[in-house]
Amino acid sequence: MRRKTLVCAFLMIVIASGLVIAYLLWPSDLGLLAYVQSGDIYLKSMPQGQPRRLTWDGLNSTPRISPSGKWLAFRKGDGDLWAIESNGQSAHQIHPDMVTHYQWAPGRDLLAFVAMGELILIDAGQKDSRMLVQGPPQDNTGVKEFLWSQDGKWIGYEYTESRDIPEGEWPWRSSIRKVNVESGGFEEIVAYPPPDEEGVPGNTTLAAWVGSRIYLWQCEAMSASIMADGCPLFFIDVDKKQNDIGMVSLLHRDFLSFSPDSKILAAAEGADRLTWTNKRIALINLESHQKVIITGPKITATLPAWSPDGSHIAYAAAPDEGSAANDGAETAKRRIWIMRTDGSNWRQLIGDGEYREERPIWLGDGKHIIFAREDKGQVSVWLIQEDGKSLKKMADDLSPNLSVDEIIDDYGHLDCEKFFDVWSNPQKRFWEVSK
């Protein structure tokens, strides 16, 4: 009996030691994960932190962590914008009207948002906001959407205004502008004439502001159905001329990823609104505009993401079995892959299973990847090393206060921004989430 007791004690020590070693092998601080569960916002340190619940009314979605990690902005109900400190204190409404778009400034806890066609700024923790761009009094006019410049000094935005014109002519005028965040001075970059009978120039959707260029999608027809099948990507440079990239993609910002040096664009290229067919990862040299397809014709690949050192690209891929394939069956085969930027050494991170994997995001250390998994309608967030080891679930049963139609569209795109946000800047971290 004594011998059995000693053996059991020894085994318990070995198991406990293994758990301790496994714990110690994980980095102690990989950043923060904000996520939504049953309509409430939670925050945890990665990888080992305990989740902190920040809201309690079940009405919340779309969390955004500020650059310092000290604040979160989020949507409550049908469109109210709120903010809360990461320690759970100072929850407050930022704006009472419907907010259609919001984004933190790069490197600064300054929040920009659009409400009633107006572009407004507010510093985190402050009560008073500042009107940056005033909207016209007509409905469906003013600021539509915006982008921060990388240095945080400018905001580029699409602006629509009504014109007094004879009956029967097109009543709206659209333009791309930029405004100085400090002075409020604005400049019109390009103006679009009203569409002719064939619908030119059609609708415009902003994509990214990288370096001196504003990237945007534009279709030649004002048709939501046509835009759903993808639009050509353009850029406007300092010369204010619109240049064609030579690529068509769906209008999802997570289908585009710029290299750390901003010289190469990795994009999920391909028309057709279905995400499970006719999508390839293309690399486009942004100076020469030379394009190289780096994924094969037998797979459909989307959601590219550059590693911090620019050596690898993570992406989601599945066999391409054509537009007639069943969407549920095909998206269930979607997995996270990694390859070198020349398209070589591609490898699947995780084995097969009855689930789909989405939205790979590299963490700041360049050794870990966060991604989403959808399994029978349930969404979870996972962390894995770039070598495919040490898979760990970060959050389960993600469920914002939104209908299914607002989360997964009919064509297989999962809007992960409604579910979670990742902050991975441990070097600048100055606070801790209490357990």
C-alpha positions as a Python dict, from the first residue, in 0.01 Angstrom:
ca = {
    (1, 'M'): (0, 0, 0),
    (2, 'R'): (281, 238, 89),
    (3, 'R'): (448, 164, -245),
    (4, 'K'): (125, 242, -437),
    (5, 'T'): (89, 565, -242),
    (6, 'L'): (443, 667, -331),
    (7, 'V'): (387, 582, -698),
    (8, 'C'): (65, 789, -708),
    (9, 'A'): (238, 1079, -536),
    (10, 'F'): (526, 1059, -783),
    (11, 'L'): (284, 1060, -1079),
    (12, 'M'): (100, 1359, -937),
    (13, 'I'): (429, 1545, -901),
    (14, 'V'): (523, 1462, -1262),
    (15, 'I'): (183, 1579, -1395),
    (16, 'A'): (194, 1897, -1187),
    (17, 'S'): (550, 1966, -1302),
    (18, 'G'): (442, 1921, -1662),
    (19, 'L'): (161, 2168, -1618),
    (20, 'V'): (394, 2419, -1456),
    (21, 'I'): (648, 2377, -1736),
    (22, 'A'): (376, 2417, -1999),
    (23, 'Y'): (256, 2731, -1823),
    (24, 'L'): (605, 2875, -1807),
    (25, 'L'): (668, 2803, -2174),
    (26, 'W'): (387, 3042, -2266),
    (27, 'P'): (497, 3406, -2280),
    (28, 'S'): (354, 3596, -1986),
    (29, 'D'): (226, 3891, -2189),
    (30, 'L'): (113, 3871, -2551),
    (31, 'G'): (-137, 4156, -2531),
    (32, 'L'): (-511, 4187, -2481),
    (33, 'L'): (-820, 4026, -2624),
    (34, 'A'): (-1158, 4202, -2609),
    (35, 'Y'): (-1455, 3990, -2706),
    (36, 'V'): (-1835, 3976, -2688),
    (37, 'Q'): (-2021, 3695, -2515),
    (38, 'S'): (-2401, 3699, -2487),
    (39, 'G'): (-2397, 4065, -2581),
    (40, 'D'): (-2148, 4173, -2312),
    (41, 'I'): (-1786, 4289, -2344),
    (42, 'Y'): (-1505, 4090, -2182),
    (43, 'L'): (-1132, 4165, -2166),
    (44, 'K'): (-843, 3933, -2086),
    (45, 'S'): (-465, 3929, -2098),
    (46, 'M'): (-318, 3674, -2337),
    (47, 'P'): (-246, 3394, -2296),
    (48, 'Q'): (-313, 3312, -1930),
    (49, 'G'): (-521, 3600, -1794),
    (50, 'Q'): (-866, 3563, -1644),
    (51, 'P'): (-1148, 3740, -1831),
    (52, 'R'): (-1288, 4061, -1686),
    (53, 'R'): (-1651, 4139, -1761),
    (54, 'L'): (-1697, 4505, -1852),
    (55, 'T'): (-2070, 4534, -1933),
    (56, 'W'): (-2380, 4370, -1789),
    (57, 'D'): (-2680, 4458, -2005),
    (58, 'G'): (-2633, 4220, -2301),
    (59, 'L'): (-2666, 4498, -2560),
    (60, 'N'): (-2309, 4535, -2686),
    (61, 'S'): (-2090, 4456, -2988),
    (62, 'T'): (-1785, 4564, -3190),
    (63, 'P'): (-1524, 4642, -2920),
    (64, 'R'): (-1220, 4852, -3014),
    (65, 'I'): (-917, 4870, -2784),
    (66, 'S'): (-740, 5207, -2774),
    (67, 'P'): (-370, 5229, -2873),
    (68, 'S'): (-259, 5249, -2507),
    (69, 'G'): (-476, 4953, -2408),
    (70, 'K'): (-639, 5166, -2138),
    (71, 'W'): (-978, 5222, -2304),
    (72, 'L'): (-1236, 5036, -2510),
    (73, 'A'): (-1496, 5186, -2741),
    (74, 'F'): (-1796, 4973, -2829),
    (75, 'R'): (-2143, 4985, -2978),
    (76, 'K'): (-2448, 4956, -2754),
    (77, 'G'): (-2792, 4873, -2886),
    (78, 'D'): (-2877, 4995, -3235),
    (79, 'G'): (-2590, 5239, -3269),
    (80, 'D'): (-2501, 5428, -2950),
    (81, 'L'): (-2127, 5472, -2899),
    (82, 'W'): (-1985, 5405, -2553),
    (83, 'A'): (-1641, 5389, -2393),
    (84, 'I'): (-1509, 5222, -2079),
    (85, 'E'): (-1174, 5191, -1907),
    (86, 'S'): (-1006, 4854, -1929),
    (87, 'N'): (-1036, 4814, -1552),
    (88, 'G'): (-1415, 4830, -1586),
    (89, 'Q'): (-1453, 5185, -1456),
    (90, 'S'): (-1581, 5509, -1613),
    (91, 'A'): (-1834, 5355, -1852),
    (92, 'H'): (-2009, 5637, -2037),
    (93, 'Q'): (-2202, 5718, -2350),
    (94, 'I'): (-2001, 5915, -2603),
    (95, 'H'): (-2281, 6011, -2840),
    (96, 'P'): (-2660, 5965, -2819),
    (97, 'D'): (-2731, 5945, -3194),
    (98, 'M'): (-2669, 5661, -3436),
    (99, 'V'): (-2293, 5625, -3488),
    (100, 'T'): (-2215, 5463, -3821),
    (101, 'H'): (-1836, 5437, -3800),
    (102, 'Y'): (-1568, 5482, -3531),
    (103, 'Q'): (-1192, 5429, -3507),
    (104, 'W'): (-907, 5517, -3270),
    (105, 'A'): (-624, 5736, -3397),
    (106, 'P'): (-291, 5558, -3461),
    (107, 'G'): (-78, 5573, -3146),
    (108, 'R'): (-313, 5800, -2953),
    (109, 'D'): (-626, 5754, -2743),
    (110, 'L'): (-825, 5987, -2965),
    (111, 'L'): (-1151, 5851, -3105),
    (112, 'A'): (-1306, 5966, -3433),
    (113, 'F'): (-1664, 5878, -3524),
    (114, 'V'): (-1941, 5964, -3769),
    (115, 'A'): (-2291, 6059, -3651),
    (116, 'M'): (-2562, 6221, -3862),
    (117, 'G'): (-2311, 6284, -4141),
    (118, 'E'): (-2071, 6470, -3909),
    (119, 'L'): (-1713, 6373, -3823),
    (120, 'I'): (-1645, 6417, -3451),
    (121, 'L'): (-1339, 6373, -3227),
    (122, 'I'): (-1315, 6300, -2857),
    (123, 'D'): (-1017, 6226, -2631),
    (124, 'A'): (-1059, 5915, -2416),
    (125, 'G'): (-1187, 6001, -2071),
    (126, 'Q'): (-1306, 6348, -2171),
    (127, 'K'): (-1669, 6462, -2175),
    (128, 'D'): (-1651, 6725, -2447),
    (129, 'S'): (-1621, 6626, -2812),
    (130, 'R'): (-1505, 6840, -3103),
    (131, 'M'): (-1678, 6876, -3437),
    (132, 'L'): (-1422, 6825, -3711),
    (133, 'V'): (-1644, 6813, -4020),
    (134, 'Q'): (-1998, 6947, -4011),
    (135, 'G'): (-2258, 6766, -4216),
    (136, 'P'): (-2521, 6928, -4439),
    (137, 'P'): (-2879, 6938, -4307),
    (138, 'Q'): (-3014, 6702, -4577),
    (139, 'D'): (-3060, 6330, -4518),
    (140, 'N'): (-2801, 6091, -4662),
    (141, 'T'): (-2541, 6366, -4692),
    (142, 'G'): (-2218, 6457, -4518),
    (143, 'V'): (-1939, 6222, -4411),
    (144, 'K'): (-2003, 5863, -4519),
    (145, 'E'): (-1686, 5690, -4390),
    (146, 'F'): (-1327, 5780, -4306),
    (147, 'L'): (-967, 5662, -4268),
    (148, 'W'): (-686, 5783, -4042),
    (149, 'S'): (-349, 5862, -4195),
    (150, 'Q'): (-70, 5649, -4051),
    (151, 'D'): (80, 5944, -3861),
    (152, 'G'): (-257, 6036, -3710),
    (153, 'K'): (-241, 6395, -3837),
    (154, 'W'): (-508, 6367, -4106),
    (155, 'I'): (-839, 6196, -4168),
    (156, 'G'): (-947, 6110, -4520),
    (157, 'Y'): (-1321, 6082, -4577),
    (158, 'E'): (-1590, 6048, -4839),
    (159, 'Y'): (-1829, 6341, -4844),
    (160, 'T'): (-2169, 6357, -5013),
    (161, 'E'): (-2366, 6677, -5061),
    (162, 'S'): (-2695, 6777, -5218),
    (163, 'R'): (-2706, 7019, -5512),
    (164, 'D'): (-2973, 7259, -5631),
    (165, 'I'): (-3025, 7139, -5987),
    (166, 'P'): (-3304, 7115, -6242),
    (167, 'E'): (-3552, 6835, -6197),
    (168, 'G'): (-3445, 6508, -6352),
    (169, 'E'): (-3069, 6555, -6302),
    (170, 'W'): (-2861, 6371, -6047),
    (171, 'P'): (-2902, 6549, -5710),
    (172, 'W'): (-2587, 6438, -5530),
    (173, 'R'): (-2217, 6522, -5554),
    (174, 'S'): (-1953, 6296, -5397),
    (175, 'S'): (-1588, 6371, -5320),
    (176, 'I'): (-1288, 6236, -5131),
    (177, 'R'): (-1143, 6492, -4889),
    (178, 'K'): (-890, 6512, -4608),
    (179, 'V'): (-901, 6721, -4292),
    (180, 'N'): (-622, 6823, -4057),
    (181, 'V'): (-699, 6686, -3710),
    (182, 'E'): (-552, 6984, -3525),
    (183, 'S'): (-650, 7284, -3739),
    (184, 'G'): (-970, 7151, -3894),
    (185, 'G'): (-862, 7275, -4235),
    (186, 'F'): (-981, 7049, -4516),
    (187, 'E'): (-885, 6989, -4877),
    (188, 'E'): (-1080, 6825, -5154),
    (189, 'I'): (-867, 6552, -5310),
    (190, 'V'): (-1094, 6435, -5590),
    (191, 'A'): (-1454, 6505, -5686),
    (192, 'Y'): (-1675, 6260, -5871),
    (193, 'P'): (-1924, 6386, -6127),
    (194, 'P'): (-2279, 6256, -6108),
    (195, 'P'): (-2323, 5921, -6279),
    (196, 'D'): (-2437, 5921, -6641),
    (197, 'E'): (-2700, 5692, -6783),
    (198, 'E'): (-2460, 5398, -6764),
    (199, 'G'): (-2390, 5459, -6396),
    (200, 'V'): (-2036, 5599, -6411),
    (201, 'P'): (-1858, 5647, -6170),
    (202, 'G'): (-2090, 5464, -5936),
    (203, 'N'): (-2029, 5389, -5569),
    (204, 'T'): (-1701, 5435, -5383),
    (205, 'T'): (-1586, 5255, -5067),
    (206, 'L'): (-1269, 5354, -4878),
    (207, 'A'): (-1022, 5072, -4816),
    (208, 'A'): (-700, 5198, -4652),
    (209, 'W'): (-466, 5497, -4610),
    (210, 'V'): (-108, 5375, -4643),
    (211, 'G'): (182, 5617, -4678),
    (212, 'S'): (75, 5900, -4908),
    (213, 'R'): (-197, 5696, -5077),
    (214, 'I'): (-565, 5652, -5008),
    (215, 'Y'): (-692, 5320, -5144),
    (216, 'L'): (-1054, 5274, -5244),
    (217, 'W'): (-1290, 5046, -5433),
    (218, 'Q'): (-1506, 5192, -5706),
    (219, 'C'): (-1768, 5031, -5928),
    (220, 'E'): (-1906, 5175, -6248),
    (221, 'A'): (-2266, 5125, -6144),
    (222, 'M'): (-2463, 5237, -5843),
    (223, 'S'): (-2589, 4889, -5767),
    (224, 'A'): (-2549, 4701, -5440),
    (225, 'S'): (-2579, 4373, -5628),
    (226, 'I'): (-2299, 4461, -5870),
    (227, 'M'): (-2076, 4582, -5585),
    (228, 'A'): (-2133, 4252, -5401),
    (229, 'D'): (-1942, 4079, -5683),
    (230, 'G'): (-1635, 4294, -5621),
    (231, 'C'): (-1495, 4620, -5754),
    (232, 'P'): (-1161, 4738, -5895),
    (233, 'L'): (-917, 4875, -5638),
    (234, 'F'): (-771, 5223, -5699),
    (235, 'F'): (-544, 5461, -5514),
    (236, 'I'): (-525, 5839, -5496),
    (237, 'D'): (-175, 5975, -5438),
    (238, 'V'): (-46, 6320, -5353),
    (239, 'D'): (-91, 6415, -5720),
    (240, 'K'): (-468, 6375, -5668),
    (241, 'K'): (-497, 6144, -5965),
    (242, 'Q'): (-684, 5818, -5938),
    (243, 'N'): (-477, 5514, -6039),
    (244, 'D'): (-597, 5162, -6106),
    (245, 'I'): (-418, 4887, -5909),
    (246, 'G'): (-518, 4629, -6169),
    (247, 'M'): (-710, 4405, -5934),
    (248, 'V'): (-1072, 4328, -5842),
    (249, 'S'): (-1168, 4208, -5495),
    (250, 'L'): (-1467, 4191, -5267),
    (251, 'L'): (-1526, 4501, -5056),
    (252, 'H'): (-1393, 4358, -4728),
    (253, 'R'): (-1099, 4538, -4565),
    (254, 'D'): (-975, 4209, -4420),
    (255, 'F'): (-922, 4091, -4779),
    (256, 'L'): (-631, 4340, -4800),
    (257, 'S'): (-303, 4337, -4607),
    (258, 'F'): (-8, 4571, -4661),
    (259, 'S'): (349, 4463, -4593),
    (260, 'P'): (523, 4618, -4290),
    (261, 'D'): (729, 4842, -4521),
    (262, 'S'): (411, 4942, -4715),
    (263, 'K'): (566, 4838, -5046),
    (264, 'I'): (359, 4527, -5126),
    (265, 'L'): (-12, 4458, -5102),
    (266, 'A'): (-136, 4105, -5035),
    (267, 'A'): (-497, 4078, -5148),
    (268, 'A'): (-765, 3816, -5192),
    (269, 'E'): (-825, 3879, -5561),
    (270, 'G'): (-1127, 3760, -5754),
    (271, 'A'): (-1473, 3871, -5859),
    (272, 'D'): (-1787, 3674, -5762),
    (273, 'R'): (-1952, 3746, -5430),
    (274, 'L'): (-1907, 3388, -5306),
    (275, 'T'): (-1608, 3363, -5073),
    (276, 'W'): (-1569, 2987, -5128),
    (277, 'T'): (-1471, 3010, -5495),
    (278, 'N'): (-1252, 3209, -5734),
    (279, 'K'): (-1032, 3377, -5471),
    (280, 'R'): (-652, 3381, -5491),
    (281, 'I'): (-386, 3557, -5284),
    (282, 'A'): (-210, 3807, -5507),
    (283, 'L'): (100, 4010, -5422),
    (284, 'I'): (108, 4353, -5589),
    (285, 'N'): (419, 4568, -5595),
    (286, 'L'): (278, 4912, -5517),
    (287, 'E'): (548, 5093, -5717),
    (288, 'S'): (569, 4885, -6034),
    (289, 'H'): (214, 4744, -6005),
    (290, 'Q'): (347, 4402, -6098),
    (291, 'K'): (120, 4127, -5971),
    (292, 'V'): (202, 3768, -5876),
    (293, 'I'): (-55, 3504, -5775),
    (294, 'I'): (93, 3295, -5494),
    (295, 'T'): (-187, 3045, -5425),
    (296, 'G'): (-290, 2765, -5659),
    (297, 'P'): (-602, 2732, -5879),
    (298, 'K'): (-745, 2438, -5685),
    (299, 'I'): (-798, 2633, -5362),
    (300, 'T'): (-985, 2949, -5274),
    (301, 'A'): (-780, 3172, -5043),
    (302, 'T'): (-879, 3486, -4852),
    (303, 'L'): (-794, 3695, -4543),
    (304, 'P'): (-417, 3744, -4596),
    (305, 'A'): (-214, 3876, -4301),
    (306, 'W'): (156, 3974, -4308),
    (307, 'S'): (384, 3867, -4025),
    (308, 'P'): (544, 4159, -3837),
    (309, 'D'): (885, 4091, -3995),
    (310, 'G'): (739, 4064, -4346),
    (311, 'S'): (868, 3711, -4403),
    (312, 'H'): (539, 3515, -4400),
    (313, 'I'): (172, 3551, -4483),
    (314, 'A'): (-106, 3376, -4294),
    (315, 'Y'): (-434, 3323, -4477),
    (316, 'A'): (-755, 3118, -4481),
    (317, 'A'): (-803, 2859, -4757),
    (318, 'A'): (-1024, 2571, -4865),
    (319, 'P'): (-1063, 2355, -5177),
    (320, 'D'): (-1225, 2550, -5461),
    (321, 'E'): (-1513, 2339, -5584),
    (322, 'G'): (-1693, 2611, -5777),
    (323, 'S'): (-1990, 2839, -5729),
    (324, 'A'): (-2240, 2553, -5734),
    (325, 'A'): (-2091, 2399, -5419),
    (326, 'N'): (-2285, 2413, -5094),
    (327, 'D'): (-2172, 2715, -4894),
    (328, 'G'): (-2190, 2545, -4556),
    (329, 'A'): (-1992, 2243, -4670),
    (330, 'E'): (-1723, 2449, -4838),
    (331, 'T'): (-1674, 2710, -4568),
    (332, 'A'): (-1648, 2426, -4313),
    (333, 'K'): (-1328, 2319, -4489),
    (334, 'R'): (-1164, 2661, -4446),
    (335, 'R'): (-837, 2641, -4250),
    (336, 'I'): (-557, 2877, -4150),
    (337, 'W'): (-238, 2836, -4354),
    (338, 'I'): (105, 3001, -4354),
    (339, 'M'): (348, 3047, -4641),
    (340, 'R'): (656, 3245, -4728),
    (341, 'T'): (595, 3562, -4922),
    (342, 'D'): (714, 3399, -5244),
    (343, 'G'): (438, 3139, -5210),
    (344, 'S'): (670, 2859, -5097),
    (345, 'N'): (670, 2642, -4784),
    (346, 'W'): (295, 2663, -4738),
    (347, 'R'): (158, 2460, -4451),
    (348, 'Q'): (-170, 2411, -4271),
    (349, 'L'): (-156, 2510, -3905),
    (350, 'I'): (-421, 2274, -3767),
    (351, 'G'): (-563, 1940, -3879),
    (352, 'D'): (-903, 1879, -4029),
    (353, 'G'): (-1231, 1897, -3841),
    (354, 'E'): (-1596, 1992, -3881),
    (355, 'Y'): (-1547, 2365, -3837),
    (356, 'R'): (-1427, 2672, -4028),
    (357, 'E'): (-1133, 2896, -3940),
    (358, 'E'): (-1127, 3270, -4005),
    (359, 'R'): (-939, 3597, -3968),
    (360, 'P'): (-575, 3517, -3879),
    (361, 'I'): (-404, 3801, -3688),
    (362, 'W'): (-34, 3802, -3604),
    (363, 'L'): (59, 3915, -3255),
    (364, 'G'): (338, 4163, -3201),
    (365, 'D'): (600, 3904, -3113),
    (366, 'G'): (573, 3751, -3462),
    (367, 'K'): (548, 3402, -3312),
    (368, 'H'): (177, 3371, -3235),
    (369, 'I'): (-143, 3397, -3436),
    (370, 'I'): (-496, 3467, -3316),
    (371, 'F'): (-783, 3335, -3527),
    (372, 'A'): (-1158, 3273, -3511),
    (373, 'R'): (-1332, 2939, -3543),
    (374, 'E'): (-1698, 2889, -3632),
    (375, 'D'): (-1847, 2551, -3541),
    (376, 'K'): (-2221, 2486, -3585),
    (377, 'G'): (-2305, 2852, -3537),
    (378, 'Q'): (-2074, 2902, -3237),
    (379, 'V'): (-1772, 3131, -3272),
    (380, 'S'): (-1457, 3098, -3060),
    (381, 'V'): (-1113, 3262, -3059),
    (382, 'W'): (-791, 3060, -3051),
    (383, 'L'): (-420, 3126, -3008),
    (384, 'I'): (-148, 2918, -3173),
    (385, 'Q'): (226, 2940, -3231),
    (386, 'E'): (331, 3004, -3589),
    (387, 'D'): (489, 2658, -3599),
    (388, 'G'): (150, 2501, -3531),
    (389, 'K'): (221, 2410, -3169),
    (390, 'S'): (53, 2502, -2839),
    (391, 'L'): (-304, 2555, -2958),
    (392, 'K'): (-507, 2729, -2684),
    (393, 'K'): (-867, 2850, -2674),
    (394, 'M'): (-887, 3216, -2568),
    (395, 'A'): (-1264, 3269, -2566),
    (396, 'D'): (-1570, 3056, -2637),
    (397, 'D'): (-1930, 3115, -2746),
    (398, 'L'): (-1876, 3462, -2886),
    (399, 'S'): (-2217, 3619, -2940),
    (400, 'P'): (-2270, 3993, -2987),
    (401, 'N'): (-2610, 4157, -2968),
    (402, 'L'): (-2667, 4114, -3341),
    (403, 'S'): (-2873, 3896, -3569),
    (404, 'V'): (-2709, 3614, -3762),
    (405, 'D'): (-2755, 3811, -4086),
    (406, 'E'): (-2537, 4092, -3946),
    (407, 'I'): (-2255, 3853, -3859),
    (408, 'I'): (-2229, 3602, -4145),
    (409, 'D'): (-2342, 3725, -4484),
    (410, 'D'): (-2503, 3505, -4748),
    (411, 'Y'): (-2174, 3463, -4929),
    (412, 'G'): (-1960, 3317, -4650),
    (413, 'H'): (-1785, 3622, -4503),
    (414, 'L'): (-1770, 3627, -4123),
    (415, 'D'): (-1749, 3982, -3986),
    (416, 'C'): (-1509, 3909, -3701),
    (417, 'E'): (-1484, 4275, -3599),
    (418, 'K'): (-1830, 4242, -3447),
    (419, 'F'): (-1697, 3968, -3217),
    (420, 'F'): (-1351, 4063, -3096),
    (421, 'D'): (-1051, 4294, -3109),
    (422, 'V'): (-684, 4226, -3039),
    (423, 'W'): (-428, 4463, -2886),
    (424, 'S'): (-71, 4340, -2910),
    (425, 'N'): (174, 4606, -2800),
    (426, 'P'): (325, 4476, -2476),
    (427, 'Q'): (625, 4708, -2498),
    (428, 'K'): (402, 5013, -2441),
    (429, 'R'): (177, 4852, -2185),
    (430, 'F'): (156, 5040, -1855),
    (431, 'W'): (-127, 4869, -1671),
    (432, 'E'): (-255, 4524, -1581),
    (433, 'V'): (-594, 4358, -1598),
    (434, 'S'): (-668, 4236, -1246),
    (435, 'K'): (-772, 3874, -1221),
}
